[in-house]
Amino acid sequence: MKPAAARALLTVVLGAAALTVWWPLWFLFFGTLTPADELAATIGPALSGAASGAARWQLLPSWPTLQPLAGLLLDTPQFFAMFWNSCLQVFPQLLGQLCLGTPAAWALSRLRFRGRQFWMGLYILLMLLPFQVTMVPNYLVLDRLGLLDTHWALILPGCFSAFPVFVMARGFDAVPHALLEAAALDGAGPVRAFWHIGLPLGTPGILSAMVLAFLEGWNAIEQPMTFLRNPARWPLSLYLASAAGLDGTGLAAAMAASLVMLTPAVLIFRFGQPYLELGIQASGLKE
């Protein structure tokens, strides 16, 4: 095959893959600009389960409008309450992972002590266990501590998550051992080496772990459904299903809410993508 033909074929294949990825975003963005009655007529039958009528989707709305977005931002205080709940639950988790997980990752990566391999294997095991396995033990512990149906029921388990520790430990593995030996010869102890060498050089791994932890916490569904009974404490991820309704009457509001909820995650991923890539690259480096 000629190089020009190969490039053309590759362009077509990659373009088709890009359209597949972009289609849900196109669906969401223009669904937000579509009037509620038009959404109910086009894709409403797919949600209401009506016997008559077939669902269809238009590439562009007939009459674009900002009414669903304006109604969500101006006339839906419940949305802002749940948005605040999401911030109140996610950002303390990130702070806890930063304060607790970073020293633990440094210890597992650079300190040599008895039982290190056991603890590292335990972290990997906890990271691989799905939430359905740890749900009952977490529920019993939170119930004994009296933290069920509070924001702490999501914050505390998130602060001690094993996945950020694993990611940051792989980033700390890229710190040159010779640099740590030179610092030790100059009189730097473990804490000083961690503060002045580990943190600056391990920043890509730390930030990549924070980006992934934010995306996981922001989109969490099972944890708040299990640990929170009061809808007043629900995060934004639980608002979308209730906004659409079983009959699809609130579909326009759900589209607008999905777009607003997606915005912080997209922005953080966009500006954190370079650090995420550097963290992934550092995790594959060995001295």
Steps between C-alpha positions, in 0.01 A plus 500: 500500500631845408583744782233746386233229495614372839476850648154546351382168642647585839327840492165337424540244779609758756226738389238229550641427846497871585138532392410204720661672798355843424145379432390488869636853550316619188186329627534668840589849378226535242255319727550787743404746224189303398154602630339268751204415276728408211708273724183335628388438142834369369665291772222507758345167384827321575477608866128482562458149362195600301364239264442751220763721345863441417794690644715697262776756528568811295852626445390860562201637690225658294487811719807533726421642843676566830182448700604161652835642611343822630234306686763280661726787608228746603202295616648181648651556846521125554763482226726750676452322832618173347781677316621634834468153652725361227764766569469446874555127459763487224751773585555386863569154358771646277649691793501186714662294225762768455584521871476127580570325173810694396715405805373141476593484131848640575553243776394212276714625215823617663525376858623150575340335803384158610166404349521751216407245233208380711358851535553572133317180407221591741461841332481333161241252628285778646531693175377203297202424724177649359272709717245218521751293699590772751151647523380293796815547717498874427131520584548321832797716598324824409188386684702423813665841481165671450604653168233354274287754318767768543754645260775327700364165382642585156794717604679263739501188276613720212788646702640150558455379144778266383502598132659849540772350721584246232514764225715738707733217605563416135578868441746509792678196353633729227692715751873420448643303789838669450339834576365367830844361589657839429241668721570250779872575477416869542313422821143489371277261693204304364251781570719768342569279197127441460416870529778648286560218248208261496219753474652719225609206284188297573258780409387338171403179679326692780300719262406206278370317808300808601346529152393135499373523859291806415341330201420194710354698789307745282324219313444271800154344510511178705666651808248781556209267422626260767614734776259796464130469577401865508457641146609842634857361524507332160771610253436620150558155351170384655308803377503404133278193527240681710507804269405301189208323664360162408283646224773717350321829574813648656731385224602854399593584860697175528690586179588846634600358838722239332675771299564716808618200700735398220665844482720484817619150414588603144687811618699314764584222257595754233741695718619190686558291189872593466564395860296186448711406199822577687384289792423207273841537332678521836322188627666300222853621568747293698849591612 
